[in-house]
Amino acid sequence: MFTTGQCGSWSDGCWSDPTYDKLYEKQRSIFDREQRREAVFDAERYLYDAIPGVVLAYPSWLEAYRTDRFTDWTPAPGDNGYLLPVYNYHSLLTVRPVEGASEASSPGLPAWIWIAAAAVVILVGFRLARRGRKERDEEA
């Protein structure tokens, strides 16, 4: 995410450095595991010294998941990592339904809540439209 090509995409800070770009491209073409590992470490050391981004906080992540219906959740990165997709989708690839668990879906929200929400959205839209019309009439 620190490559020049990621500027405006995965790169939050839009950092661009030709030296890092070369280190990144170098590791992409190495097939020997140990050599590639060293090339990645070189790129990481370069990033560490260049400080293209400063992490200000590591907030706690609240996750909700079902253990009564699903099993084999795999945290990433590492044993104390997140279960839901943040770093990768490994947990979603390993999770399995629990044998004999009910497959009935939850009933969702009652219809009256959906109707009330739609009415509120329509009312707010109507009020905003009237206010805009009224302001234009006052300007004229």
N, C-alpha and C positions, 0 to 999 in steps of 0.2 A: 503494500500500500504506500510505500515511500518512493516508488519509482516515478519518474517524470510522466510516464504514460498514464498513471493513475490520478494525475491532477484533475480535479473536477469530477472524479468518480469515487474511488475508495479512499482517496487521500483527503483527510480532514483539513490539513494545513497547506496543501498544494506545494509541498517541498520538492524542489528539483535540484538534483546534484548528479552531474555526469559520472563522477567516480563511483557513486553508489549504483547508478544504472548499470555500469560495466560489471560491478561485483554481482549484481542480481542476475544479469544475463549469463555470466560465467557459470554460476551454480546451476542454471537451468540446463546446461549442456553436459554436465558431468553425470555419468551413470554409476561410477564406483561409489558405493555408500559412504565409505570413510572419507574419500576425497571431497565428495559433495558436502558432507558434514563440516569439514574444515572450511570450505568455501562459504558456507552459510554462516559459520561462526565469524569469519573475517568480515562479512557484510554486517553482521550484528554488532561487532566491535566498532566498525566504522559509524554505524548509526548511533551507538551509545556515546561515542566521542563527539559526534556532530550535534547531538541533541536537537533533532528536528521537531520534537514534540515533548511536552512536559505533562505527565499524568498528575492531575491535581487531587484525584480521589479514586478510591476503589469502593464504590458503593455496594452495599449488600443487595443481593438480587433476590426478590421474592418470587418463588416459583410455585405453581399449583399443578399437581399431577395426580392421577389415580393409581393407587397401589392395589385397590381391590379389583380392578379390571385389567390392569397392565403390569407386566413384570419385565425384568432385564433392562432397566434403565441404566445407561452407562454415562457417568459424569465425564465432562471434558472441560478443560485440560486436567488430567489427573484425577485421583480419587475424591478430592474435595471440590471438584469443578461443578459446572452447571449441568443440569439435566436437559434443559430445553435449548434449542439451537441458538448459540451465541458465537462460539468459535468454529463449530462444524456441526454436521448433522448426524454424527455417529450414534447418538442416543436414539434418534428416530429410526436408524437402520437396525438397531438391536432390540428395541422394545417389542414385546409380544403380548397378545391377549392372555389373561389368566384362564386356565382350563375351567370350563363350567361357569364362567362369569356371565352375568346377564348382558345381553347385547341390546337391550331396550335402551333407546335414547331418551334423554331427559325431555320432559314436555315443553321446555322453553318458557318464554314469558306468556302470560295470559293475553288474549286478544284485546282486552280493554286497555292494557298498557300500550300496545301498538297503536290503537285508535287514538288514545290521549296524546301520545307522542306526535302522531301525524297532525292532530288538531293544533298542537302548540307550534309546530313547524309552519303550518299554513298561516296561523295567526301572526307569528313573528314576521313572516314574509309579507303579509298584507300590510302590517304596520310600517315596515321599512319602505315599502313601495309608496304608501300614502305620505310618509314623512318626506321622501325624496320629491314627490310631486308638489307637496306644500311648499318646500324650500324653493323649488324652481318658480312657483307662482309668486312667491314673495320677492324674488330677485327681479322679476319682470316688471 
